[in-house]
Amino acid sequence: MINNKFPMTVKGAEKLQNELINLKNIKRPNIIAAIAEAREHGDLKENSEYHIAREEQSFCEGRIKDIENKLFNAQIIDIKKIANTGKVIFGVTVSIMDITNKNIFKYCIVGDDESDYKKKLISINSPIARGLIGKSLNDIVYIKTPGGSVQYKIIQVEHI
């Protein structure tokens, strides 16, 4: 089986690593303690605390495996170590201006697991990012949206 590496920012990797540490060192021991306490209450068939704790344990262990797999298969990209040529690549923070109404938007292009539109973190696989990748400062790009094609000008590319 061939594992394909997928891009992730340094911040995204750190966030996952912190979640993994929390799950392994805090959440997992708490769940184990809850299971042990629930077992002391007797009959496990009708013990809702026990079943809830076991379900929580299953979710926790699944999340631990998921995070470990993501970190193992991640290609961590530190954008600060890449020279800024004005080209839009993974990890950059790009400012674009809607040509029609002059509104300015600023996004950081990140991996799928890191994306959070409310925080202006857009997935490398989003329509906006796909339209911007490979373009350069001052280029005009056309992004297809549900409401039609929108024309943007790239006004800033930052490696922050």
C-alpha positions in Angstrom: 0.0 0.0 0.0 1.4 3.4 -1.0 0.8 6.2 1.5 0.3 9.6 -0.2 1.7 12.5 1.8 -0.7 15.4 2.1 0.3 19.0 2.9 -0.1 20.5 6.4 1.1 23.7 7.9 3.4 23.8 10.9 0.5 25.4 12.9 -1.9 22.6 11.8 0.6 19.9 12.8 1.1 21.5 16.2 -2.6 21.7 16.8 -3.0 18.0 16.0 0.0 17.1 18.1 -1.5 19.0 21.1 -4.9 17.3 20.6 -3.1 13.9 20.6 -1.2 14.7 23.8 -4.5 15.8 25.4 -6.3 12.6 24.3 -3.5 10.3 25.4 -2.5 12.0 28.7 -5.8 13.4 30.0 -8.9 12.1 28.2 -7.9 8.4 28.0 -7.0 8.1 31.7 -10.2 9.9 32.7 -12.2 7.5 30.5 -10.4 4.4 32.0 -11.2 5.7 35.5 -14.9 6.2 34.5 -15.1 2.7 33.2 -13.5 1.3 36.4 -15.9 3.3 38.6 -18.9 2.2 36.5 -17.9 -1.5 36.8 -18.0 -1.1 40.6 -21.7 -0.4 40.3 -22.5 -4.0 39.4 -24.5 -5.4 36.5 -22.9 -4.0 33.3 -25.9 -4.9 31.1 -28.1 -2.1 32.6 -25.3 0.2 33.6 -25.7 3.3 31.4 -22.6 5.0 32.9 -20.5 2.0 31.8 -21.9 2.0 28.3 -21.4 5.7 27.9 -17.8 5.5 29.1 -17.1 2.6 26.7 -18.6 4.5 23.8 -16.5 7.5 24.7 -13.4 5.3 24.9 -14.1 3.9 21.4 -14.4 7.5 20.1 -11.2 8.6 21.8 -9.2 5.6 20.6 -10.5 6.2 17.0 -9.5 9.8 17.2 -6.1 8.9 18.5 -5.5 6.5 15.6 -6.9 9.1 13.1 -4.5 11.9 14.4 -1.5 9.5 14.4 -2.3 8.5 10.8 -2.7 12.1 9.7 0.6 13.2 11.3 2.4 10.1 9.9 1.2 10.9 6.4 1.6 14.7 6.6 4.1 16.7 4.6 4.6 19.6 7.0 5.4 22.8 5.1 6.9 25.7 7.0 6.0 28.6 4.7 8.3 31.0 6.6 11.3 29.0 5.3 10.3 29.3 1.6 11.4 32.5 -0.3 8.5 34.7 -1.2 8.4 35.0 -5.0 4.9 36.5 -5.1 3.5 33.2 -6.3 0.5 31.7 -4.5 1.5 28.3 -3.0 0.4 26.1 -0.1 0.7 27.9 3.2 0.7 31.5 2.0 -1.6 34.2 3.2 -3.1 35.8 0.1 -5.1 39.0 -0.2 -7.4 39.3 -3.1 -9.7 42.1 -4.3 -13.0 41.5 -6.0 -12.7 43.5 -9.2 -16.5 44.3 -9.3 -17.0 45.7 -5.9 -13.4 46.4 -4.7 -14.0 44.2 -1.5 -10.8 42.8 -0.2 -10.5 39.3 1.3 -7.5 37.7 3.0 -7.1 33.9 3.3 -4.4 31.5 4.4 -4.3 28.4 2.2 -4.0 25.3 4.4 -4.7 21.5 4.5 -8.1 20.0 4.5 -8.1 19.3 8.3 -6.9 22.8 9.1 -9.5 24.7 7.1 -11.9 27.0 9.0 -13.6 29.6 6.8 -14.6 31.7 9.8 -10.9 32.1 10.7 -10.0 32.7 7.0 -8.2 29.4 6.7 -9.2 27.9 3.4 -8.5 24.3 2.2 -6.0 23.8 -0.6 -8.9 21.9 -2.3 -11.4 24.7 -2.1 -12.5 26.4 -5.3 -10.9 29.7 -4.3 -7.5 28.1 -3.4 -7.5 25.9 -6.5 -8.1 29.1 -8.6 -5.3 31.0 -6.8 -2.6 28.3 -6.6 0.2 28.9 -9.1 -0.9 32.5 -9.8 1.3 35.5 -8.9 1.0 39.0 -7.3 -1.2 41.3 -9.5 -2.6 38.4 -11.5 -6.3 38.5 -12.3 -8.1 35.2 -11.6 -11.6 33.9 -12.3 -13.1 31.8 -9.5 -16.3 29.9 -10.2 -18.8 30.2 -7.4 -22.4 29.0 -7.1 -23.5 32.6 -8.0 -21.3 32.6 -11.1 -17.7 33.5 -12.0 -16.0 36.2 -9.8 -13.0 38.1 -10.9 -10.3 38.8 -8.3 -6.9 40.5 -8.4 -4.1 39.1 -6.2 -2.9 42.2 -4.2 -0.7 40.6 -1.6 1.1 37.3 -1.0 2.6 36.8 2.5 4.7 34.0 4.0 3.6 34.4 7.6 
